[in-house]
Each structure stands twice: as C-alpha cells, then as structure tokens.
Amino acid sequence: MGEEGTEGTVHLLCLAASSGVPLFCRSSRGGAPARQQLPFSVIGSLNGVHMFGQNLEVQLSSARTEDTTVVWKSFHDSITLIVLSSEAGTSELRLERLLQMVFGAMVLLVGLEELTNISNIERLKKELRASYGLIDSLLGDSELIGDLTHCVDCVVPPEGSLLQEALSGFAEAAGTNFASLVVSGRVVVATESWWRLGTPEAVLLPWLVGSLPPQAARDYPVYLPHGSPTVPHRLLTLTLLPSLELCLVCGPRPPLSQLDPQLLERWWQPMLDPLRACLPLGPRALPAGFPLHTDILGLLLLHLELKRCLFTVEPSGDKDPSPEHRRCVLRSFYTLVTAVHFPPEPGHQEDKAEDAAQQPQVPKACYLVSGTEEPGTGWRLVALQSGPRQLLLLLSAQSPIHGLRGLATRTLHALTPLL
C-alpha cells in the first residue's frame, strides 16, 4: 500500500468550462503551499483533452502516468476543476473527493450564482481570491480528515452535556438555531439544527474556522452550498479560549455587537473549566484516560448516517512513526478500504433488499500487515464495519495478527457510545 500524501506536488486548476479560461491555479508541495505554477501550454492541453472527450460524448474522469495522477470534474457545466498529484500512492478517490470539497469551498465563499452565470471573468477571478486560504488548507497536510471522508471531524469533551446545555441556551438567547463549539477545526458540541446542515457545509464551516488566523470575533459572509447556495448567510465567531471558538450561522440578525461580553459571561463563565478541558482534544479527539489498547497508534471512527467522525493519531505517548506519517498511512488505508472493500454507504443496503440475490457479499472486516520481513517493524492496519459505523485502526508491529479483529471489535464496542 502506497503512503498517500508523502512528498510530492499537487496542482489544482480551475477553468471556465465554456471558454477554457483559467480562473486560478493553486499548488502544494509536501503539504505546504507552493508558488510553482503549471505552464499555460500544459493547462491548455489538460483542458483540451477533456473538452475533446465531451464533444465525442466521452467522459474523461481520470488518468495516470508513471508518476502523476490526474482527475477532471465539471460542475454545473460552468466550472471545470483539474487536479494533478505526484504524491506517492495518491488515489483517484481522494482526488475526486478533494475536487468536490474545493467546489464546495468556492460556493461557500462566492455563491453558486456567480459560478454558474459567469458574466465577467475578471471580476470572478477577484472574488475567488477570498477562497484561496480555504482551498490551500484543503490541499495541504491537515490534521483533519473530513476532506476525504466527507464526515464532520469531531471530538469528545469530558463534560459534553454541560457544554451542550450552555450552547443551546446561548443560541436561543442570541436568536439563532445554528450554533457550535469548534476546537482546532473540530466540532465539540452543536445544536440540532447545526447537525442537520448538509454536505459539504457541515464539513467546510468548522474547517474554515480552523484555517483562519486567530481573531477575537468575526462576522463572515458565507453561502451554504447544500442549503442556501445563492442567498448569503453570516458566520459569526467568538473566541472563548485560544483555538476554541463559538460559531453561529444566522441571517441579518443578530448584529455582532449584540453578542456583548455580558451575554457571553452569563453562559460561558460558569463553563470555564469544561471549556479548558476541550483544549487538548484537538489532536487527541478523545478525553484523557479513555481506555485504548496500548498497541493503537491511530484510529478513525466513522458514523456514516450521522456523517461524523473521530480521528486521532495521538491516542497515547510519542512513539514511532511520527503523527504525520501515521496520518498518511491511515488516510491511504481509508481510501483502499472505501474503494475496494466497503461500499461508501453501507447503511443504505437495507433499501436494496430486493436485489440481495444479485449483490456480492460485503466484507465486514479486512486487515493489512506491513514490515513482516523484519520482525517487530512496520505496522498493522485493520478495518471493521458494523451497521452505520466503520472503525479503522493503525497498530504497532507488536500486535499479533491473529488478534487484530478481536482488538478492533472491543475497541469499536468501547467507542460506540461516543459516536
């Protein structure tokens, strides 16, 4: 299995579908923004071969060379996105989902109307600059995984019920149904209406908050790509503690000035200790002392019906490999499992009971072993599926192969009450 995300370059091209005029090009190398740009001749060739196929009613979706993977995707017959990646082990699945999130980011910050009815190319280019920061963070080496899973990155606070009660009360006092607490781009608690936000805004809003420079308060215009792609809303953010922000989605009211210090103190001053307990949850996701087997180096738990996930590569003390390396391995394993072994949405299989005789058997578990040539080196990877939940574990080489499924089953049972 290749290690997706290792050193390489990613180029993202955005073009007007009808004219082929480039709107922007963003690049990333080794997970960091890069200034390297593709020559115009290459951009023209990549768009030209895609348009040539369309004229012949052939849909060109992806291609591979010896060291590069290319994926094309058109949106609303107006915008064409092309991504090229020379990162080792990059899959088409990862790049396809990346393009979906990139277009979602464009709609989130510019609006669908501007992207589907292009009247002034130069004006659109200027407006799209507002989305560069969010797009660059999607291209980069993030600690989050929602760009790939299309599930909301979450954490489990030690005193979630207290925080939930305070959040609901504050949202009602502020006059909005859409509120959440976000730590380092991950949702701590949220109101019911916030959880009902569709994809991709449910993933992109906390991602956007986590990607912005620290600020005490913000009043940010946003569109909701699924719920309100043409009518703008307001994203209000208030920093309660460093990296811990209160987020509200609302209409013209309330004004930011209405969220005065007295209102904040009334609801959040009594919650100071529970709020402080949330700060270490960014990279760890789980509360301190949660019982996990010592062989577990990283985990990804997905609830595919709720569209939420828990992702951590730092469940315990520092061990090799590095957190960055663990993230690459788990992301690569997720793409392999999703593309080859597990259907994308197993919860929907019940709707197709009448076709059960024609359906192939769906695996419930799979595992992968690396480094067997040298005993005690490498790692173990195991994936387990149970109803709407999927659990992926990265384990140390000391974990016996015959015990992988049992360990995964016990871990899933322990995590199930959390998500």
N, C-alpha and C positions, 0 to 999 in steps of 0.2 A: 504494500500500500504506500503510495507516494504521500509525502507530508505537505499537504496543501498550505500555501502561504509562506513557504520558505523563500529565501532571497530570489527576487525576480522583479519584473516590471509589469505594471498594469496600466493600460491606456484606455480611457473612456472617451468616445466620440459621440457628440450629439449633433444631428443634422436635421434640417427641414426636409421632410420626406419628398415633397413635390419638386423642389428645386435642387436639392442636394447641397445647399449652402451650409457650411459648418456653423453651428451656434456656439459651441465651446469644445475644448479638449482638456481633460484633466488627467494627470498621470501620478502614479505612486510607485516608489521603488523601495523594496524591503519594508513595506508597511508605512512609509513616510511620504508626504507629498514631494513630487519631483518636478523640475522645470522642463525636463526633456519632452519635446513635442514631436509628433509624427510629421514627416514631410507631407505637403499638400498632395503630392502625387500618390502617396500611399492611401491617404484619406479618400481621394477620388476613386482609386481602384477598388477599395473595400466597399464604398457605397455603390459604385458602378456595377459590380458583380451581383450585388443584392437586387438592384433595380432591374438588371438584365433578367434575373430569375423571375421576378414578379411579372415582367412583361410576357413571359412564357408560362405564367401560372404555376411557377415552381417556387416553393417557399424555402429559401436558404436560411437555416436557423443556426448552424454551427459548422466549424471546420477545424481541422488540426494540421499543423505542420510538425516538423521534427521537435521544435522547442516552444511552440506557441499554440494556444487555443483561442479561437475567435468565435464570438456569438453575436448574432444580429437579432434585433427585435424592433418591430414597428408598433407605434401606439396611436390609435385613432386616425390612421392614415395621414398623420400630420408630422409626427416626430419619429425619427429613426435613431436608435441607440446602438452603438457597436462597442464591444469591449474586447480587448486583446490582452492576454495574460501569458507571460513566460514563467510564472511561478511554478515550481515543481509540483506535480500532482494535481493541478487545478482541474476541476471537473466542469462539464457543461452545466450541470445542475446548479452549482454555486454561482456561475456567471449569469445564468438565466434569472435566478432569484435576485442577484445583485442589480440587474437591469430593471427589474420590477420595482425594487426599492428606490433606485435612482429616479425613475419617472415619478414615483410617489413623492419623493422629496421635491421635485420640480413643481408638481401640482400643489404641494403643501405650502410653498412659499411664493408661487407666482399665480396659481389658479389655472383651472383647465381651459377656460375661455381663451386666455392669451396663447395657450399652446395649440389649440385646435383651429383657431381662426387667426392665422398669422397675417397681419396687415402691414406690419413694419418690422422687418428683420433686425435692423439696428437697435430699435427700441427693445425688442425681445431679448437681444443679446445683453443689453444693460440690465434688464430686470432679472435675468437668470443669474447674474453675479451674486445675488442675495442667497442663492442656493449652493454656492461653491463650498462654503465651510462644511455644510452638512454632507454634501456629496463626497468631499475629500475624506471625511471621517468614515464614510461607508467603504471607501476604497482602502483605507488604512488598516493598521493592525490593532483592532479594537479588542477590549476585554469582554465586549458583549457578543451575543450570537444571534440576536433577533434578525439581523440582515440575512442570515442563512436559513433559520428555522421559520421565519415569519411569525414567531410567537414572541410575546412581550417578556423581556428579561425582568425577573422579579427577585426579591429577597424575602427572607422570613424573619420578621422582627421578633424579639423576645416577648414583647408585650403588645402584640398586634391588635387585640380587642380594644385596649385603651386608646391607641392611636386611631383606630377606625372610628370610634365614638367621637373623638375630638375632631377628626376630619369631617365627619358628617355634620356635626354641629356648626363648624366653621363655614362649610359650604352653604348651609341653609342661611346662616347669618349674612353671608356675602351675596346671596341671591343667585347661586348657580348650582346646577346638578352635577357638573363635571369637575371633579377635584381629585388630586392625588398627591402623595408624598413621593419624591424621587431622590434617591441617593446614587450619585455617580452614574446616572443614566438608567437606573433600575427602579422599578416601582416597588415601594414599601407597602403602602395601602392605597386604596382608591375607592371612590363611591361607585355604586352600582351602575350609574349612567356612564361613568368613565370606562368601566369594564365592558360596556356594550359598544364602545367605539369599534368601528370596523377596521379591517386591514386595508391599507398599511398605516393609517394614522395612529392606531394603538401602539405600534412599534416605533414610529418615527417621532412622535411628540416627546417621549422621555429621552430618546436618542438625541433629538435636537437640543433639549435642555442640558444634557450631559456634554454636548460638544461645544456649547457657547462659553465664552470667557466668564469668569465669576463676576456676578453683579448683584447688588442688594435687592433690586427689583427690576422687572421688565414688563413692558406692555408690547407684545409682539403680534403683528397681524399674521394669521395663518388661515389656509383653506383646509378642509377635511377631504382628502382625495376620495374617500368612500361615501361619507355622509353629507358633505356640502362642498363639492369641488368648484363651484362657481360663485358662492357667496362667502365672503371672508368672515372669520371669527377672530377673537382676541385670545391669545395665550398670555395669561398673567403669571408671573413667577415671583416668589418672595423667598429669599434665603433665610432659613431659620438657624442653621448652623453651617459651617463650611462643608460644601459638597452635598448638603441636604436642603432640598428646595420644595416649597409648596407650589403646586401648579393648578391653575384654574383655566378652563375654557369657557368663554362666555361671549355674549353679544355686546351691544353698545354699553350696557351697564353690567357690573358696577364700574365707575371710574377707579383707576388705580389709587387715587387719593382717598377713596372711601375706605380702603383697607388700611386703616390707621393703626398706629402702634398699640392703642388701647384694645382694639379688636383682636390683634394678634396676641397680646399678653393675656387676655381673658381666656383664650382657648389653648394657647401653647405654653405659657409659663408653667402651669402645673405638670406639663408633659416633658419637662426639660430632661429628666433622667431617662425616660423611654426613648426620647429623640437622640440623646447621646449614644445610647446603646445601638442605634442604627448605623453609626458612622463606620464601624469596622466591617459592616455587611457588604460593602461594595464588592470587593474581590472574593469574599468568602461565601456570600449568599445565605449561609446557614448560621444560626446563632451559636455562640461559643458553647462548647460542651455537648453539642449534638452528637450522639453516638454513631460514629462511622468506623468501619474496619480500617486498621492502620495500613493495609495494602492499597487503599484507594488513593490515587494521585489526582483524580479529577472525575467529575460526574456531570452529566446533562440529563435532567428530568424534564420531559415534555408532557403537557396535558393538551392533546390535540383538539379537544372540543372547546375548552376554555381559551385556547391559543395563548397559553402562558408557559414559561419555562424557568427552571433553576439551573444555573451554570456556574461551576466553580472549578478552578484548577489549583486552589489553595485551601483544601479542607483541613490540612494539619501543618506541621512544621515544614521547613525547607528541606526538600530532597531533590535529587536529580530525577528527571530532567527539569529544566527551568520552566517557570509558568508559561512563557511564550511558546516554548517547544510543546508543552502539554496541550495548549490551546490549538496549535496547528494539528496535532495528532487527533484530538477529539473532533475537530471540525472536519477533517478528512474522513474519519471513521463515520461521522454522521452522513456525509454525502454518499459514501459507499452503501451504508445500511439503507438509506432512503431510496437511492436509485436502484438497488439490486434486490434487497431482501424484504423490506417492509413497504406496503403501499403508503402513499402520502397521508391518507386519512382513514385509518382502519375503522374508526367509529362509524363510517358510512357503509360498511359492508353489510350491516343488517338490512339496509334498504334494498339490497340486491339478492335477497334470499332466494327469489325465484330462479336466479341464474347460478345457484350454488353448484349445480352439477357441472357447469361449464367452467367454473372458477378454479384456477390452480390452487393448490394448498399454500396457505400463507404461513411463513415461518413465525414462530413465537420467540425464538432466540437465535443468536449467532455469536461467534467469538472469533478473534484473530490473535495470533501469537507472533511476536517479533523477537528476534535475537536468540533463537533456540540453538544456533551454532555454538554460542558461548554461554554455558550455564550461568544463571544469575544476572544476565544482561538483557537489555531491551524492555519490553512491557507486554502486558496482556490487555486486550480490549474485549468487552462483552456487551451485547445489546439484548434487552429483554422487552417484550411487548405484552401488555396486559390491558385489555379494553382500550380506553382512550389514552392510556399512559405508555410512554416509551422511556426506558432508562438506559443510558449509555455510560459505562464505567471505563476509566483508564486505571489499570492496576500495575503494581510493581512486578518485576520478574520473579519475585519470591512467591507470588500467589500460585498455588498448584492449579494446573489446567483442569483437573477433574472436579475442582470445587468452584469453578467460575460461575456456573449457573446458580448453584445454591447461594453463593455470596450475593449475586445480583438479585435473587428473589428476596432474600432477607432485607437487603438494602431498600428495594422497592417497597416492601411492606412497611418499613420504618418511615419512609418518606411520603407515603400515600396520604396521611392526614394533613400534610403541609401543602399539597397541591392536588 
